[in-house]
Amino acid sequence: MAASMRDKPSWLLYELGFWLWRILLTWAFGYRYEGSRNVPASGPVLLLANHQSFLDPPIVGCAIRRRLCFLARKTLFRGLFGRLIRRLNAVPVDQEGVAKEGLKTILEVLKAGQAVLVFPEGERTHTGEVQPLKPGILLLIKHIEAPIVLVGIAGAFDALPRTRNWPKLSPFFLPPTGADLAVSIQKPIPAARYRALPREQALAELREELIRAKERAERLRRKS
């Protein structure tokens, strides 16, 4: 069933959420970011980020003034919360973007000229390190002409790993607790760079680039 008019994305609500989240992240986690201007201001863009926590979507979204499209599991699109995230430009998929349905959805979003955020690991990390990437990400890259922007996230695993129900805070006005958040956005990469490589090499190189982006974000975090 198609979403009703009131469930369509609300840019006013997105802007409100953007500023509320940015204030919250800065106040509660000493949030820092760099490289915002590396994201093209218009046209389709595929953003690929390492996945540490449920905090990752707002952490990335608040570093970029351009409105992003987020993928979320279908199970979240229920009741009032489901309506809210749909209004914030989230789209439902079976998994987090690397399964067949998710790939189709991403292609549709890119075709519409939007910027979409994908986590190619397919799930939150268990260790804090960048996990091996799902092969489906290469299938996606083979079908796009949009530039790829890699995003490194640091600190979210310390603040809210999958083993915690409530986040560990690190307010900016207090000494760091180890839960400070940072994002490092890299320069665009042509999709053709990875299409020309053998599958395993492409996956390995893409993962190494994500690891380097994460390391840059790590250097950006507040330190005790």
C-alpha positions as CSV (number, residue, x, y, z in Angstrom):
1,M,0.0,0.0,0.0
2,A,1.4,3.4,-1.0
3,A,2.2,5.8,1.8
4,S,-0.4,8.5,2.4
5,M,0.3,12.1,1.6
6,R,1.0,12.8,5.3
7,D,3.6,10.0,5.3
8,K,5.7,11.6,2.6
9,P,9.0,13.2,3.5
10,S,8.7,16.6,5.2
11,W,11.6,18.8,4.6
12,L,10.5,21.1,7.5
13,L,10.5,18.2,9.8
14,Y,13.9,17.1,8.4
15,E,15.4,20.6,9.1
16,L,14.0,20.6,12.6
17,G,15.4,17.1,13.3
18,F,18.8,18.1,11.8
19,W,19.3,21.0,14.2
20,L,17.9,19.2,17.3
21,W,20.2,16.2,16.6
22,R,23.2,18.4,16.0
23,I,22.7,20.3,19.3
24,L,22.1,17.0,21.1
25,L,25.1,15.3,19.7
26,T,27.4,18.3,20.3
27,W,26.1,18.7,23.9
28,A,26.0,15.1,24.9
29,F,28.9,13.6,22.9
30,G,31.3,16.4,22.0
31,Y,30.4,15.8,18.4
32,R,32.9,16.9,15.7
33,Y,32.9,16.5,11.9
34,E,35.0,17.4,8.9
35,G,34.7,17.2,5.1
36,S,31.1,18.3,4.7
37,R,31.9,20.1,1.5
38,N,33.1,16.9,-0.1
39,V,29.5,15.9,-0.7
40,P,28.2,17.3,-4.0
41,A,25.4,19.8,-3.5
42,S,23.1,18.2,-6.1
43,G,22.7,15.1,-8.2
44,P,22.9,11.4,-7.1
45,V,25.5,10.5,-4.5
46,L,26.2,7.2,-2.8
47,L,27.5,7.6,0.7
48,L,29.1,4.5,2.3
49,A,29.9,4.5,6.0
50,N,31.2,2.1,8.6
51,H,28.4,0.9,10.9
52,Q,29.1,1.1,14.7
53,S,25.8,2.0,16.3
54,F,22.1,2.9,16.0
55,L,23.4,6.5,16.4
56,D,25.2,6.3,13.0
57,P,22.4,7.8,10.7
58,P,22.0,11.1,12.7
59,I,25.8,11.2,13.2
60,V,26.3,11.3,9.5
61,G,23.2,13.3,8.7
62,C,24.2,16.1,11.0
63,A,27.6,16.5,9.3
64,I,26.0,17.2,5.9
65,R,23.7,20.1,5.1
66,R,22.2,18.2,2.1
67,R,19.2,16.1,2.9
68,L,20.0,12.4,2.9
69,C,17.8,9.4,2.2
70,F,18.2,6.7,4.9
71,L,17.5,3.0,4.6
72,A,15.8,1.3,7.6
73,R,14.5,-2.2,8.2
74,K,10.8,-2.8,7.4
75,T,10.2,-3.8,11.0
76,L,10.7,-0.2,12.1
77,F,7.9,1.2,9.9
78,R,5.1,0.6,12.4
79,G,2.9,3.0,14.1
80,L,3.9,6.5,15.0
81,F,7.6,5.8,14.9
82,G,7.3,4.4,11.4
83,R,5.5,7.5,10.2
84,L,8.1,9.7,11.8
85,I,11.1,8.1,10.1
86,R,9.3,8.0,6.8
87,R,8.7,11.8,7.1
88,L,12.4,12.1,7.8
89,N,13.2,10.5,4.4
90,A,13.8,6.9,5.5
91,V,12.7,4.1,3.1
92,P,11.9,0.5,4.2
93,V,14.1,-2.5,3.2
94,D,14.3,-6.1,4.3
95,Q,18.0,-5.6,5.4
96,E,20.2,-2.6,5.7
97,G,20.8,-1.9,2.0
98,V,22.9,-4.8,0.6
99,A,20.2,-7.4,0.0
100,K,18.3,-7.6,-3.3
101,E,15.4,-5.4,-2.3
102,G,17.7,-2.9,-0.7
103,L,19.8,-2.6,-3.9
104,K,16.7,-2.0,-6.0
105,T,15.5,0.7,-3.6
106,I,18.9,2.5,-3.6
107,L,19.0,2.5,-7.4
108,E,15.5,4.1,-7.5
109,V,16.6,6.8,-5.0
110,L,19.8,7.5,-6.9
111,K,17.8,7.7,-10.2
112,A,15.7,10.4,-8.5
113,G,18.8,12.4,-8.0
114,Q,19.1,12.0,-4.2
115,A,22.0,11.3,-1.8
116,V,21.6,8.0,0.0
117,L,23.5,6.6,3.0
118,V,24.4,2.9,3.0
119,F,26.3,0.8,5.5
120,P,28.1,-1.9,3.3
121,E,28.9,-4.1,6.3
122,G,25.2,-4.9,6.5
123,E,25.1,-4.8,10.3
124,R,26.5,-3.0,13.3
125,T,30.1,-4.1,14.2
126,H,30.6,-6.5,17.0
127,T,34.1,-5.3,17.8
128,G,34.3,-1.7,16.8
129,E,36.4,-2.5,13.8
130,V,35.2,-2.3,10.2
131,Q,33.8,-5.8,9.3
132,P,34.1,-7.4,5.8
133,L,31.8,-5.8,3.3
134,K,28.8,-7.6,1.9
135,P,29.3,-8.6,-1.8
136,G,26.0,-6.9,-2.7
137,I,27.7,-3.5,-2.5
138,L,29.7,-4.3,-5.7
139,L,26.5,-5.3,-7.5
140,L,25.1,-1.9,-6.7
141,I,28.3,-0.1,-7.8
142,K,28.2,-1.9,-11.1
143,H,24.8,-0.2,-11.8
144,I,25.5,3.4,-10.9
145,E,27.2,6.4,-12.3
146,A,26.9,8.4,-9.1
147,P,30.0,9.4,-7.3
148,I,30.8,7.4,-4.1
149,V,31.6,9.3,-0.9
150,L,33.2,7.3,2.0
151,V,32.3,8.3,5.5
152,G,34.3,7.3,8.6
153,I,32.5,7.2,12.0
154,A,34.4,7.0,15.3
155,G,33.2,6.9,18.8
156,A,29.7,5.5,18.2
157,F,30.8,2.0,19.2
158,D,32.0,3.4,22.5
159,A,28.9,5.4,23.1
160,L,26.2,2.9,22.1
161,P,27.4,-0.6,21.0
162,R,25.0,-3.3,20.3
163,T,25.5,-4.6,23.9
164,R,24.1,-1.4,25.5
165,N,20.5,-0.3,25.8
166,W,21.4,3.3,26.8
167,P,24.3,5.4,25.5
168,K,27.4,6.5,27.5
169,L,27.6,10.2,27.4
170,S,30.5,12.6,27.0
171,P,29.2,16.2,27.4
172,F,31.3,18.8,25.6
173,F,31.6,20.9,28.7
174,L,33.2,18.1,30.8
175,P,36.4,16.0,30.3
176,P,36.1,13.4,27.6
177,T,34.8,10.0,28.8
178,G,35.8,8.0,25.7
179,A,32.3,8.3,24.1
180,D,33.0,11.4,22.0
181,L,31.7,11.2,18.4
182,A,33.4,12.2,15.2
183,V,32.8,11.9,11.4
184,S,35.2,12.3,8.6
185,I,33.8,12.7,5.1
186,Q,36.2,11.9,2.2
187,K,36.4,13.3,-1.3
188,P,34.1,11.7,-4.0
189,I,35.4,8.6,-5.9
190,P,34.1,7.6,-9.3
191,A,32.2,4.3,-9.2
192,A,34.2,3.1,-12.2
193,R,37.3,2.8,-10.0
194,Y,35.8,-0.3,-8.3
195,R,34.0,-1.7,-11.3
196,A,37.3,-2.3,-13.1
197,L,38.7,-4.5,-10.3
198,P,38.1,-8.2,-9.6
199,R,35.5,-8.8,-6.9
200,E,37.7,-9.7,-4.0
201,Q,40.2,-7.0,-4.7
202,A,37.4,-4.4,-5.0
203,L,35.9,-5.4,-1.7
204,A,39.3,-5.4,0.0
205,E,40.2,-1.9,-1.3
206,L,36.8,-0.5,-0.5
207,R,37.1,-1.8,3.1
208,E,40.6,-0.4,3.4
209,E,39.4,3.0,2.3
210,L,36.6,2.8,4.9
211,I,39.2,1.9,7.6
212,R,41.3,4.9,6.7
213,A,38.2,7.1,6.8
214,K,37.4,5.7,10.3
215,E,41.0,6.4,11.4
216,R,40.7,10.0,10.3
217,A,37.5,10.3,12.3
218,E,39.3,8.8,15.3
219,R,42.0,11.4,15.1
220,L,39.3,14.1,15.1
221,R,37.7,12.9,18.4
222,R,38.2,14.8,21.7
223,K,40.9,13.0,23.7
224,S,41.3,12.8,27.5
